[in-house]
Amino acid sequence: MNPQIHIKGVQKVYTTAHGDVHALKDIDLDIYPGEFVSFLGPSGCGKSTLLNAIGGFSLPTSGTLQVEGKAITAPGPDRGMVFQEYALFPWMTVEANVRFGMEIQGKSESTIQSTTKELLGKLGLKEFANRFPKELSGGMRQRVAIARVLALDPPIMLMDEPFGALDALTRRTLQDELLRIWAEFKKTICFVTHGIEESIYLSDRVVVLTYRPGTVKAIVPVELPRPRSTTAPDFNKLKEMLGQMVMEEQNRFAKDEIGDPGAAG
């Protein structure tokens, strides 16, 4: 099987008033159709930078980044983005937010109506169709954001810590909802998270990134049967291993920020 997303030798350098910042270095990664892949690592490791590069929002400084064998040069309809901040239009109702992208694409009114009705039903939003985002909880707003992306039917969904601002119970509910959507709609999902448990619960593979410059520290397959129990011994064994990897990079981050007392001399 050919990779759907091909990343080879990708680097990203930001030029600032204080000098160059090397966000990503020599990223090599292939992601296959229908995979659920999480990007895990400490703050500053380039997870969101890598996701934005795949989305075409911030192109790499060098290297190869392709979707279906074609170079990524800009955002496209084959990649839908879900942000932590929901990014909904506050002046539009739930229904209007879901309809918006399809209207821009010029789809027929019958298609727009049927797709909107289907998604509102599947995501538990039907009774909130005429509400505005400010009238919804954070979890409901994120459901709307996911529905709006699904309405455009992209083969790839890019998700940047979409549940990071939610309470634990709402987060688990939406994790299960996302897995149901993933299984039903057969999307490829690239998912940025700080949560070790979340990455194991959701993913086929977890890509652990090093502290800046972000490189691939490890690609860890999650071969646990679904649905997954977070209390199972194999789950917690994997959680401990990933936790050690991330903590190594977090400690590097801390030394870089405050200086390493042992490094003097």
PyMOL commands that set and color helices and strands:
alter all, ss='L'
color gray80, all
select helices_A, chain A and resi 47-55+94-105+109-122+126-128+133-135+138-151+168-185+196-202+233-258+261-263
alter helices_A, ss='H'
color red, helices_A
select strands_A, chain A and resi 5-16+19-31+36-40+62-67+70-71+79-83+156-160+188-193+205-209+216-221
alter strands_A, ss='S'
color yellow, strands_A
deselect
rebuild
show_as cartoon
